[in-house]
Amino acid sequence: MSVIAPRVRTVAFHPLIEPPEVSGSGKVIRRLNLNESPFGPAEEVVVAMNAAARVSNRYPDGEASRLISLLSADMKVEAARVFVGAGSNELLAASAEITLDPGTAMVAPSPAFPTYKKLASIRGADFIGVPVREDGSIDVDAMLSAVTPSTRLMFVSSPHNPTGTVMRPDEIMKLATHLPADILLHFDEAYYEFGRAAGGPETLPILQHREGAWLSTRTFSKAFGLAGARVGYGVASTPEIATAIRKVRPNFSLNIMALAGACAAMGAREHAEDLVRFILDERDRIAAKLSAMGYRCLAGAANFVTVLPPLPAAEIAAHCERNGVLINVLDWGGANKSLRITIGATEDNDALVQALGELAAQQNQSSHSIAS
Ligand SMILES: Cc1ncc(COP(=O)(O)O)c(C=O)c1O
């Protein structure tokens, strides 16, 4: 007899192992598979985190009052509706915690951030995955049709991971106003800054039209280069929902260095803005090169590009890995599946293009020798 509840026992375990920086053969490993920032945080953020390390004998402010007041002023939302957590991952979990019981259901796009499905499974709730459209966009009508009386929670992300697509204002409005009021709509905006810089909508004013509960979560992991520090935040439709999230969060999960870093990052916005601009420009440059090599790039706006390749995605990823470049294979997108490639520093992206160019040349050569 196991002490582990069946709902947990039956969930597959996928260890989150940090890829090394250098391979066994001494080759640099380029991590274009985790949607990280290739650059560290602003210098003043590092200074603030260092200073906080000196007082890490103390517990942090468990309610993150300073960070919450900075976020509240920045988003022009009352502080009672703002909440924070150790990465937005913790806030996705908090959403599941306040809504799901065994026998209830969560609706989310498919493919999506894999955590959504895991959060449903470990709570004994059903996961209903709604296929995205052929262009990678979320199908709002299909999402609404997937709702049943057991549905308690719906996740959507925009820009969407793993396809990068951004929801249009009318689509967000439809979802917000047509989703039954007794379902929590969780709008996951981990790539918010990229979506906005690319002309995507400001979601909060649209979500305000929803009668039922909603929340939007964002993160310091991507645009602010703080993935390793683990800071996420969010806004809820009402103080009551924000309080429920605060109730279920593990105490003091946001550590004293992370808090200091996030507060300093709020005062160093140009650093994040420069990073976002650089990544979006590089994304365009790399997408053009990949398109020229026969890859179909999905229209999107995040720190990654998703492509439908001319060869099996797994073969391409294996070739890139042999050349020190890690990219992600998605179990989606037709016979060849698809690839999600994080935009890195210029030299990382160049190494990717070079590896793909070599693969194309090898393919050409072998098809010529077959033909001759
Ligand atoms: C869609 C989406 N949501 C949430 C997260 C979690 O980010 P974090 O926990 O680092 O804030 C990620 C990370 O990649 C993501 O892609």
The ligand as a Tripos MOL2 file, in Angstrom:
@<TRIPOS>MOLECULE
LIG
   16    16     1     0     0
SMALL
NO_CHARGES

@<TRIPOS>ATOM
      1 C1          2.9540   30.4850  -20.2310 C.3       1 LIG1
      2 C2          3.8320   30.4750  -19.0310 C.ar      1 LIG1
      3 N1          3.2960   30.7090  -17.8460 N.ar      1 LIG1
      4 C3          4.0250   30.7220  -16.7270 C.ar      1 LIG1
      5 C4          5.3910   30.4710  -16.7750 C.ar      1 LIG1
      6 C5          6.1260   30.4230  -15.4690 C.3       1 LIG1
      7 O1          7.0530   31.4040  -15.3390 O.3       1 LIG1
      8 P1          7.7000   31.7720  -13.9310 P.3       1 LIG1
      9 O2          7.2570   30.7540  -12.9450 O.co2     1 LIG1
     10 O3          9.1580   31.7380  -14.1710 O.co2     1 LIG1
     11 O4          7.1760   33.1220  -13.6010 O.co2     1 LIG1
     12 C6          6.0140   30.2080  -17.9980 C.ar      1 LIG1
     13 C7          7.4520   29.9110  -18.0440 C.2       1 LIG1
     14 O5          8.0250   29.5710  -19.0330 O.2       1 LIG1
     15 C8          5.2190   30.2070  -19.1620 C.ar      1 LIG1
     16 O6          5.7310   29.9440  -20.3540 O.3       1 LIG1
@<TRIPOS>BOND
     1     1     2 1
     2     2     3 ar
     3     2    15 ar
     4     3     4 ar
     5     4     5 ar
     6     5     6 1
     7     5    12 ar
     8     6     7 1
     9     7     8 1
    10     8     9 2
    11     8    10 1
    12     8    11 1
    13    12    13 1
    14    12    15 ar
    15    13    14 2
    16    15    16 1
@<TRIPOS>SUBSTRUCTURE
     1 LIG1         1 GROUP 0 **** ****
